[in-house]
Amino acid sequence: MSYRDVFGEILADHHESPRNYGEIQGAITEEGYNPLCGDKVKMFLKLSENAEHTVEACKFEGEGCSICMASASILTERIQGQPAAKVNELIEAFREKMQGKEDVAGLPADDADDDLVALYGIKRFPVRIKCVLLAWTTLKKAINKVPESAGETA
Ligand code: ZN
């Protein structure tokens, strides 16, 4: 069976044509590594100077399995233009969801037409959950390098 058959069209598409792949000069960076699978990502993040620290740009580079790369692609696409506090909330909610919590607020429903929902299915493969979350936890560390962006909720 091909990757496309197992994980579906959305993840296959993000894996084959990753969005926001590349570096950003002068950005905040953070690197993450998942020893279980060998995935490596480097996140590049540019936040605005205003009080909300809006995401002006976010890109990634790395070498990893198809799930890791597809997840990073979906993440970077999703957070453009979002305030840092909202991104942190999304990351936390998504992590809880992937770790098996039901009814997590702030995420698309299980049957929503949304690329993020394609990642929910990876919960069926517990050893791959870290592949999904690597870009997310790494991005969170990047955001938290800007101290005043971490805890503010509007
Ligand atoms: Zn992986």
py3Dmol code that shows the C-alpha trace and the ligand (Angstrom):
import py3Dmol

protein = """\
ATOM      1  CA  MET A   1       0.000   0.000   0.000  1.00  0.00           C
ATOM      2  CA  SER A   2       1.238   3.464  -0.765  1.00  0.00           C
ATOM      3  CA  TYR A   3       1.492   6.295   1.691  1.00  0.00           C
ATOM      4  CA  ARG A   4      -1.433   7.882  -0.094  1.00  0.00           C
ATOM      5  CA  ASP A   5      -3.603   4.829   0.561  1.00  0.00           C
ATOM      6  CA  VAL A   6      -2.716   4.650   4.242  1.00  0.00           C
ATOM      7  CA  PHE A   7      -2.760   8.296   5.256  1.00  0.00           C
ATOM      8  CA  GLY A   8      -4.968   9.872   2.627  1.00  0.00           C
ATOM      9  CA  GLU A   9      -4.788  12.544  -0.001  1.00  0.00           C
ATOM     10  CA  ILE A  10      -4.270  15.558   2.266  1.00  0.00           C
ATOM     11  CA  LEU A  11      -1.164  14.284   4.050  1.00  0.00           C
ATOM     12  CA  ALA A  12       0.270  12.894   0.827  1.00  0.00           C
ATOM     13  CA  ASP A  13      -0.167  16.274  -0.820  1.00  0.00           C
ATOM     14  CA  HIS A  14       1.512  18.172   2.039  1.00  0.00           C
ATOM     15  CA  HIS A  15       4.339  15.665   2.020  1.00  0.00           C
ATOM     16  CA  GLU A  16       4.905  15.920  -1.728  1.00  0.00           C
ATOM     17  CA  SER A  17       4.452  19.700  -1.893  1.00  0.00           C
ATOM     18  CA  PRO A  18       5.324  21.075   1.519  1.00  0.00           C
ATOM     19  CA  ARG A  19       4.102  24.623   2.153  1.00  0.00           C
ATOM     20  CA  ASN A  20       6.468  27.184   3.641  1.00  0.00           C
ATOM     21  CA  TYR A  21       9.545  25.040   3.203  1.00  0.00           C
ATOM     22  CA  GLY A  22      12.759  27.042   3.495  1.00  0.00           C
ATOM     23  CA  GLU A  23      14.523  29.416   5.790  1.00  0.00           C
ATOM     24  CA  ILE A  24      13.815  32.983   6.879  1.00  0.00           C
ATOM     25  CA  GLN A  25      16.811  35.236   7.359  1.00  0.00           C
ATOM     26  CA  GLY A  26      16.958  36.895  10.762  1.00  0.00           C
ATOM     27  CA  ALA A  27      14.086  34.850  12.170  1.00  0.00           C
ATOM     28  CA  ILE A  28      13.769  33.208  15.563  1.00  0.00           C
ATOM     29  CA  THR A  29      14.833  29.606  15.086  1.00  0.00           C
ATOM     30  CA  GLU A  30      14.518  26.411  17.045  1.00  0.00           C
ATOM     31  CA  GLU A  31      15.507  22.876  16.187  1.00  0.00           C
ATOM     32  CA  GLY A  32      13.782  19.689  17.204  1.00  0.00           C
ATOM     33  CA  TYR A  33      14.691  16.031  17.001  1.00  0.00           C
ATOM     34  CA  ASN A  34      12.596  12.919  17.430  1.00  0.00           C
ATOM     35  CA  PRO A  35      14.952  10.046  18.252  1.00  0.00           C
ATOM     36  CA  LEU A  36      12.192   7.444  17.903  1.00  0.00           C
ATOM     37  CA  CYS A  37      12.003   8.029  14.170  1.00  0.00           C
ATOM     38  CA  GLY A  38      15.025  10.182  13.332  1.00  0.00           C
ATOM     39  CA  ASP A  39      12.925  13.209  12.360  1.00  0.00           C
ATOM     40  CA  LYS A  40      14.648  16.581  12.451  1.00  0.00           C
ATOM     41  CA  VAL A  41      12.997  19.949  11.965  1.00  0.00           C
ATOM     42  CA  LYS A  42      14.167  23.519  12.146  1.00  0.00           C
ATOM     43  CA  MET A  43      11.461  26.128  12.565  1.00  0.00           C
ATOM     44  CA  PHE A  44      11.849  29.746  11.444  1.00  0.00           C
ATOM     45  CA  LEU A  45       9.498  32.278  12.970  1.00  0.00           C
ATOM     46  CA  LYS A  46       9.019  35.979  12.466  1.00  0.00           C
ATOM     47  CA  LEU A  47       6.740  37.794  14.893  1.00  0.00           C
ATOM     48  CA  SER A  48       5.493  41.348  14.544  1.00  0.00           C
ATOM     49  CA  GLU A  49       6.687  44.080  16.892  1.00  0.00           C
ATOM     50  CA  ASN A  50       3.196  44.874  18.133  1.00  0.00           C
ATOM     51  CA  ALA A  51       1.815  43.733  21.493  1.00  0.00           C
ATOM     52  CA  GLU A  52       0.145  40.660  19.995  1.00  0.00           C
ATOM     53  CA  HIS A  53       3.318  39.349  18.370  1.00  0.00           C
ATOM     54  CA  THR A  54       1.474  38.293  15.260  1.00  0.00           C
ATOM     55  CA  VAL A  55       3.101  35.603  13.138  1.00  0.00           C
ATOM     56  CA  GLU A  56       4.384  37.459  10.079  1.00  0.00           C
ATOM     57  CA  ALA A  57       6.071  34.413   8.626  1.00  0.00           C
ATOM     58  CA  CYS A  58       6.790  30.853   9.622  1.00  0.00           C
ATOM     59  CA  LYS A  59       8.772  28.330   7.628  1.00  0.00           C
ATOM     60  CA  PHE A  60      10.494  25.050   8.278  1.00  0.00           C
ATOM     61  CA  GLU A  61      13.301  22.894   7.046  1.00  0.00           C
ATOM     62  CA  GLY A  62      14.148  19.375   7.973  1.00  0.00           C
ATOM     63  CA  GLU A  63      14.563  15.769   7.203  1.00  0.00           C
ATOM     64  CA  GLY A  64      12.003  13.433   8.500  1.00  0.00           C
ATOM     65  CA  CYS A  65       9.371  10.913   7.724  1.00  0.00           C
ATOM     66  CA  SER A  66       6.432  11.838   5.587  1.00  0.00           C
ATOM     67  CA  ILE A  67       4.147  12.350   8.595  1.00  0.00           C
ATOM     68  CA  CYS A  68       6.562  14.738  10.262  1.00  0.00           C
ATOM     69  CA  MET A  69       6.994  16.790   7.096  1.00  0.00           C
ATOM     70  CA  ALA A  70       3.278  16.880   6.315  1.00  0.00           C
ATOM     71  CA  SER A  71       2.495  17.970   9.871  1.00  0.00           C
ATOM     72  CA  ALA A  72       5.057  20.796   9.741  1.00  0.00           C
ATOM     73  CA  SER A  73       3.601  21.946   6.432  1.00  0.00           C
ATOM     74  CA  ILE A  74       0.046  21.990   7.810  1.00  0.00           C
ATOM     75  CA  LEU A  75       1.169  23.818  10.949  1.00  0.00           C
ATOM     76  CA  THR A  76       3.045  26.584   9.165  1.00  0.00           C
ATOM     77  CA  GLU A  77       0.170  27.183   6.794  1.00  0.00           C
ATOM     78  CA  ARG A  78      -2.309  27.421   9.608  1.00  0.00           C
ATOM     79  CA  ILE A  79      -0.668  29.965  11.889  1.00  0.00           C
ATOM     80  CA  GLN A  80       0.224  32.757   9.448  1.00  0.00           C
ATOM     81  CA  GLY A  81      -1.218  36.025  10.735  1.00  0.00           C
ATOM     82  CA  GLN A  82      -2.174  34.597  14.133  1.00  0.00           C
ATOM     83  CA  PRO A  83      -1.226  36.241  17.442  1.00  0.00           C
ATOM     84  CA  ALA A  84       1.432  34.294  19.345  1.00  0.00           C
ATOM     85  CA  ALA A  85      -0.877  33.582  22.285  1.00  0.00           C
ATOM     86  CA  LYS A  86      -3.428  32.013  19.932  1.00  0.00           C
ATOM     87  CA  VAL A  87      -0.740  29.882  18.326  1.00  0.00           C
ATOM     88  CA  ASN A  88       0.336  28.654  21.745  1.00  0.00           C
ATOM     89  CA  GLU A  89      -3.269  27.756  22.557  1.00  0.00           C
ATOM     90  CA  LEU A  90      -3.603  25.882  19.282  1.00  0.00           C
ATOM     91  CA  ILE A  91      -0.394  23.941  19.910  1.00  0.00           C
ATOM     92  CA  GLU A  92      -1.536  22.942  23.395  1.00  0.00           C
ATOM     93  CA  ALA A  93      -4.998  21.939  22.186  1.00  0.00           C
ATOM     94  CA  PHE A  94      -3.569  19.905  19.323  1.00  0.00           C
ATOM     95  CA  ARG A  95      -1.121  18.147  21.604  1.00  0.00           C
ATOM     96  CA  GLU A  96      -3.936  17.171  23.982  1.00  0.00           C
ATOM     97  CA  LYS A  97      -5.993  15.943  21.056  1.00  0.00           C
ATOM     98  CA  MET A  98      -3.154  13.815  19.693  1.00  0.00           C
ATOM     99  CA  GLN A  99      -2.506  12.406  23.140  1.00  0.00           C
ATOM    100  CA  GLY A 100      -6.050  11.119  23.268  1.00  0.00           C
ATOM    101  CA  LYS A 101      -8.079  13.748  25.084  1.00  0.00           C
ATOM    102  CA  GLU A 102     -11.674  14.016  23.895  1.00  0.00           C
ATOM    103  CA  ASP A 103     -13.569  17.240  23.198  1.00  0.00           C
ATOM    104  CA  VAL A 104     -10.614  19.585  23.112  1.00  0.00           C
ATOM    105  CA  ALA A 105     -11.764  23.193  22.624  1.00  0.00           C
ATOM    106  CA  GLY A 106     -10.353  25.348  19.864  1.00  0.00           C
ATOM    107  CA  LEU A 107      -9.832  22.649  17.245  1.00  0.00           C
ATOM    108  CA  PRO A 108     -11.820  21.725  14.144  1.00  0.00           C
ATOM    109  CA  ALA A 109     -14.368  18.934  14.667  1.00  0.00           C
ATOM    110  CA  ASP A 110     -13.429  15.387  13.710  1.00  0.00           C
ATOM    111  CA  ASP A 111     -15.571  15.570  10.589  1.00  0.00           C
ATOM    112  CA  ALA A 112     -14.590  19.116   9.559  1.00  0.00           C
ATOM    113  CA  ASP A 113     -13.205  19.755   6.102  1.00  0.00           C
ATOM    114  CA  ASP A 114      -9.833  20.878   7.389  1.00  0.00           C
ATOM    115  CA  ASP A 115      -6.273  19.744   6.758  1.00  0.00           C
ATOM    116  CA  LEU A 116      -5.654  19.542  10.495  1.00  0.00           C
ATOM    117  CA  VAL A 117      -8.274  16.801  10.785  1.00  0.00           C
ATOM    118  CA  ALA A 118      -6.155  14.599   8.504  1.00  0.00           C
ATOM    119  CA  LEU A 119      -3.546  14.498  11.260  1.00  0.00           C
ATOM    120  CA  TYR A 120      -6.024  13.282  13.898  1.00  0.00           C
ATOM    121  CA  GLY A 121      -6.007   9.889  12.192  1.00  0.00           C
ATOM    122  CA  ILE A 122      -2.361   9.347  13.131  1.00  0.00           C
ATOM    123  CA  LYS A 123      -3.539   8.689  16.693  1.00  0.00           C
ATOM    124  CA  ARG A 124      -4.195   5.158  15.417  1.00  0.00           C
ATOM    125  CA  PHE A 125      -0.418   4.741  15.192  1.00  0.00           C
ATOM    126  CA  PRO A 126       0.877   5.610  18.667  1.00  0.00           C
ATOM    127  CA  VAL A 127       4.565   5.446  17.726  1.00  0.00           C
ATOM    128  CA  ARG A 128       3.975   8.094  15.076  1.00  0.00           C
ATOM    129  CA  ILE A 129       2.382  10.678  17.377  1.00  0.00           C
ATOM    130  CA  LYS A 130       5.806  12.137  18.119  1.00  0.00           C
ATOM    131  CA  CYS A 131       6.343  12.510  14.369  1.00  0.00           C
ATOM    132  CA  VAL A 132       3.180  14.606  14.184  1.00  0.00           C
ATOM    133  CA  LEU A 133       3.991  16.720  17.229  1.00  0.00           C
ATOM    134  CA  LEU A 134       7.667  17.454  16.573  1.00  0.00           C
ATOM    135  CA  ALA A 135       7.133  20.621  14.518  1.00  0.00           C
ATOM    136  CA  TRP A 136       4.489  21.824  16.975  1.00  0.00           C
ATOM    137  CA  THR A 137       6.532  21.432  20.146  1.00  0.00           C
ATOM    138  CA  THR A 138       9.556  22.917  18.389  1.00  0.00           C
ATOM    139  CA  LEU A 139       7.561  25.930  17.247  1.00  0.00           C
ATOM    140  CA  LYS A 140       6.302  26.437  20.774  1.00  0.00           C
ATOM    141  CA  LYS A 141       9.886  26.665  22.001  1.00  0.00           C
ATOM    142  CA  ALA A 142      10.596  29.244  19.300  1.00  0.00           C
ATOM    143  CA  ILE A 143       7.604  31.344  20.358  1.00  0.00           C
ATOM    144  CA  ASN A 144       8.613  31.170  23.981  1.00  0.00           C
ATOM    145  CA  LYS A 145      12.019  32.632  23.140  1.00  0.00           C
ATOM    146  CA  VAL A 146      10.141  35.940  22.949  1.00  0.00           C
ATOM    147  CA  PRO A 147       9.337  36.161  26.648  1.00  0.00           C
ATOM    148  CA  GLU A 148       6.360  38.481  26.532  1.00  0.00           C
ATOM    149  CA  SER A 149       4.625  36.460  23.794  1.00  0.00           C
ATOM    150  CA  ALA A 150       4.258  33.301  25.835  1.00  0.00           C
ATOM    151  CA  GLY A 151       1.480  33.770  28.324  1.00  0.00           C
ATOM    152  CA  GLU A 152      -0.724  36.552  27.067  1.00  0.00           C
ATOM    153  CA  THR A 153      -4.260  35.635  26.242  1.00  0.00           C
ATOM    154  CA  ALA A 154      -6.515  38.244  24.729  1.00  0.00           C
TER     155      ALA A 154
END
"""
ligand_1 = """\
1
ZN
Zn 8.714 10.323 11.934
"""
view = py3Dmol.view(width=600, height=400)
view.addModel(protein, "pdb")
view.setStyle({"model": 0}, {"cartoon": {"style": "trace"}})
view.addModel(ligand_1, "xyz")
view.setStyle({"model": 1}, {"stick": {}})
view.zoomTo()
view.show()
